[in-house]
């Protein structure tokens, strides 16, 4: 599954049902670049089970602000529209997978 890049209206629809992992990032952010391959791997590993999206905070400022994103990377995991977990900064892939597995 490809990583999604939704705009604000698509985002709200996307997180309504099921589990969604959202990576808030910026192109200039070093830790965000380190996290990017993990996000791709998670999208492939959980294909059909989890929606995976990346939100560029420079392009979608209002969306980032609506979730209180102050530091990047910030990964927020939603289940049926409810924020279930927030991971701030670069974390090992296992920490994201552990959260996803607990929600599936």
Secondary structure, 3 states (H helix, E strand, C coil): CCCECCCHHHHHHHCCCCEEEEEEECCCCHHHHHHHHHHHHHHHHCCCCEEEEEEECCCCHHHHHHCCCCCCCEEEEEECCEEEEEEECCCCHHHHHHHHHHHC
